[in-house]
Amino acid sequence: MEHPNLEVGNIIKLKKPHPCGSSEWEILRTGADFRLKCEGCGHQVMVPRRLVEKNLRGLRSREE
């Protein structure tokens, strides 16, 4: 399932929350892997694109 609006700066909500309790992540880099920053604690992780697309539950732009 292709998500054309997955762009740097957007905030995504994933299925499972981060251990800090937040389910929202900021996209810092896109490509075959995504670099995501947790909105709760600021932790950064690299995640394969297919896992992000599979577990995506919500999407909003940074300005909202």
Phi, psi and omega per residue, in radians:
M1 nan 2.035 -3.090
E2 -1.483 2.324 3.078
H3 -2.046 1.704 -3.041
P4 -1.210 -0.311 -3.070
N5 -1.625 0.213 3.093
L6 -1.416 1.659 -3.075
E7 -2.178 2.768 3.093
V8 -1.019 2.316 3.133
G9 1.731 -0.326 3.117
N10 -1.296 2.724 3.091
I11 -1.878 2.244 3.118
I12 -2.050 2.652 3.053
K13 -1.922 2.215 -3.135
L14 -1.828 2.836 -3.070
K15 -1.008 -0.919 -3.098
K16 -1.742 2.417 3.100
P17 -1.318 2.729 3.019
H18 -1.217 2.707 3.123
P19 -0.954 -0.400 3.113
C20 -1.313 -0.232 3.101
G21 1.931 -0.264 -3.111
S22 -1.507 2.451 3.071
S23 -1.855 0.024 -3.080
E24 -1.797 2.419 -3.094
W25 -2.318 2.471 3.027
E26 -1.645 2.357 3.096
I27 -1.431 2.107 3.117
L28 -1.770 -0.473 -3.124
R29 -2.659 2.491 3.072
T30 -2.102 2.931 -3.130
G31 2.541 -2.558 3.077
A32 -1.152 -0.559 3.040
D33 -2.093 2.641 3.066
F34 -1.880 2.423 2.925
R35 -1.730 2.119 -3.100
L36 -2.051 2.525 3.068
K37 -2.050 2.180 3.123
C38 -1.122 2.288 3.128
E39 -1.294 -0.321 -3.127
G40 -1.428 -0.946 -3.015
C41 -2.030 -0.160 3.111
G42 1.521 0.026 3.124
H43 -1.119 2.411 3.141
Q44 -1.931 2.435 3.131
V45 -2.403 2.702 3.000
M46 -1.817 2.251 -3.078
V47 -2.300 2.355 3.080
P48 -1.043 2.523 -3.109
R49 -0.942 -0.766 -3.071
R50 -1.100 -0.591 3.105
L51 -1.224 -0.678 3.099
V52 -1.101 -0.831 -3.111
E53 -1.127 -0.626 -3.126
K54 -1.216 -0.670 -3.031
N55 -1.736 0.105 -3.120
L56 -1.185 2.281 3.124
R57 -2.130 -0.242 -3.141
G58 -2.918 2.739 -3.107
L59 -2.563 2.345 3.024
R60 -2.561 2.727 3.122
S61 -1.413 2.870 -3.064
R62 -1.104 -0.557 -3.031
E63 -1.284 -0.381 -3.059
E64 -1.210 nan nan
